[in-house]
Amino acid sequence: MAKQANINEVKTYLSRYLAELKPGESVMICNHNHPVAELRAVSQPSSRPPKLGVAKGEFQLPDSFFEPLPEDLLKAFQGE
């Protein structure tokens, strides 16, 4: 069961809630005792550096990958 707290309490004591939050736990944030959001801890990234070249030789990019995109697709990316 998640802990429950009202918005004003979370606003006032946010740093305390964050400090007490453990992996896998959550705090249900309520507005007049109605749940509106959930505060959860994020998993910490690995401290070990990524291993480069793991997928070397697994796939090949086609030459078309390096060609310019079609004009209509470029306009879509620009929201036109």
C-alpha positions in Angstrom: 0.0 0.0 0.0 1.4 3.4 -1.0 1.6 6.2 1.6 -0.9 8.9 1.1 -0.5 12.7 1.5 -2.5 15.8 0.6 -1.1 18.3 -1.9 -0.4 21.0 0.8 1.5 18.5 3.0 3.6 17.4 0.0 4.4 21.0 -1.0 5.5 21.8 2.5 7.6 18.7 3.2 8.6 17.6 -0.4 12.3 17.2 0.6 11.3 15.0 3.5 9.1 12.8 1.3 11.9 12.5 -1.2 14.5 11.6 1.4 12.2 8.9 2.9 11.2 7.3 -0.4 12.8 3.9 -0.9 12.9 2.0 -4.2 9.6 0.3 -4.9 7.7 2.7 -2.6 5.4 5.4 -3.7 3.4 8.3 -2.2 -0.1 8.9 -3.4 -0.7 12.6 -3.7 -4.4 13.5 -3.0 -6.6 16.6 -3.4 -9.2 16.5 -0.7 -8.5 12.8 -0.2 -9.0 12.0 -3.9 -5.8 10.6 -5.6 -4.4 12.9 -8.3 -0.8 11.8 -8.7 1.8 9.4 -7.6 5.4 10.2 -6.4 7.8 7.3 -7.0 11.6 6.9 -6.8 13.4 6.4 -10.1 15.9 3.6 -10.4 19.5 4.8 -10.2 21.6 4.4 -13.3 24.4 1.9 -13.3 27.7 3.3 -12.1 29.6 1.1 -14.5 30.4 2.6 -17.9 28.5 1.2 -20.9 30.3 -1.5 -22.9 30.9 -0.1 -26.4 30.8 -2.3 -29.5 28.6 -5.1 -28.1 26.4 -5.3 -31.2 29.3 -5.0 -33.7 28.5 -7.0 -36.8 24.9 -7.7 -35.6 23.3 -5.5 -38.2 24.1 -3.2 -41.1 22.7 0.2 -42.0 21.5 0.5 -45.6 23.1 3.2 -47.7 19.7 4.9 -47.8 20.0 5.7 -44.1 22.5 8.4 -45.0 20.4 10.0 -47.7 18.4 13.2 -47.0 14.9 12.8 -45.7 12.0 13.5 -48.1 10.7 17.1 -48.0 7.2 16.1 -46.7 8.8 14.2 -43.7 11.1 17.2 -42.9 8.0 19.4 -42.9 6.2 17.0 -40.5 9.1 17.2 -38.1 8.9 21.0 -38.2 5.1 20.9 -37.5 4.1 22.1 -40.9 
